């Protein structure tokens, strides 16, 4: 069986540095393909250029134009530096001759991969997850009023903590909850960039649905290799000025390991 | 009068997309030029490609190899997209034919630039600075034992909060303090990427000087246009596993405005 995420993010090799795929509409928010889906497709092609033993530890992506669902896309990927400890790769996704997103990723060794390695410092600092009701006690993102169709909810099972499940219901911009693939595809490193960009915007909890909030830039740090099940997410906005705000996110696996941190710069585009 | 920072970060135009400068040793930590100095040189050349009304709101930089002080450097800069609200530019710094750092920056409008603009949402969230003793009550970075020469201290005046001024003195990886240019060059947007990378590593406060901690990747978000005087900084490490840790930083101006946020992925290279 091929899981939907693999079928929809896998591209065809034109050359080592050029890949192509068809962007499907199944991962969209409204008519716009989710930015995490675009990144997963691009990062998958970028990862073909580095050894399998390395994980993408720092992934920085700038969003230039919305993706076009139903259209083919070209992925151009290049090694910037291939070292012993780390490798850096750039990638750009184009559709209709125009760049849509551009990404630089540095790959390195995660601790679980180097546990028996003398390079490990044996010093650790970790951030604990928030207390959450069970997934069964949380509310599906499908049941939230968001003023937009959510095709992505056919692919992802997103459950929001009831305390944050509403618009303008809190005096802080926070959202927490659970997510996994609807078809129970195991959560792995490649799923995490998508999962960093799949919850409703945390500003909606404070202000209500204030407009479209496209991502300008998304930085993701993969910190530990995830257990394959449910992921816990917590997203917060503490810094909003003018049209620009920062949303910080953290993902933990079922064993309460912090597996990824994310930071997005987003823009508020008020409907006019 | 030309301030040292301007003299040392200004490059010569070969073409719109190619600039050259000589990397000086005055901004080094030990024998390695500071990563924020490298970034300031590159970002200065990248900014020539976008209108002056735009500020670098999201700057993501991957560090590939140390810079070589005393050697010439080539800066290759390219516009990825020039839009009405934002512009995205990439840049790479090379020395001796090898890339040293690669950066993507998205430029946009800061709130202070759009105050009279209808696009402003008039919603704001801000993070307050920590309580700090005055600069006069803080301790110069020069007086800290760090096991390395600090040429950069001839250029920067860095004052560390006495509570964090030591190695292994706290049970948390935090450092706070003040900084400005030694020659009183006014603090501006271009200074902030350097200032995000100038304090002693916060992990030293917890663990002592555990080795060289090179930056793998540095993301900077410029949030507000700074007042020209002292900058308050606060840097924290909460997530360390294996050889890799994340340091989060915030900078405020004298008016307690949050002017920049930073996040670095750093590696611990234990001396062997």
Interface residues (C-beta under 8 A of the other chain):
Chain A: X57 X58 X60 X62 X64 X65 X80 X81 X85 X86 X88 X90 X99 X102 X104 X106 X108 X109 X110 X111 X114 X119 X120 X121 X123 X124 X125 X126 X127 X173 X207 X210 X216 X217 X219 X221 X223 X224 X237 X238 X239 X240 X241 X242 X243 X244 X245 X246 X258 X261 X263 X265 X267 X268 X270
Chain B: X57 X58 X60 X62 X64 X65 X80 X81 X85 X86 X88 X90 X99 X102 X104 X106 X108 X109 X110 X111 X114 X119 X120 X121 X123 X124 X125 X126 X127 X173 X207 X210 X216 X217 X219 X221 X223 X224 X237 X238 X239 X240 X241 X242 X243 X244 X245 X246 X258 X261 X263 X265 X267 X268 X270
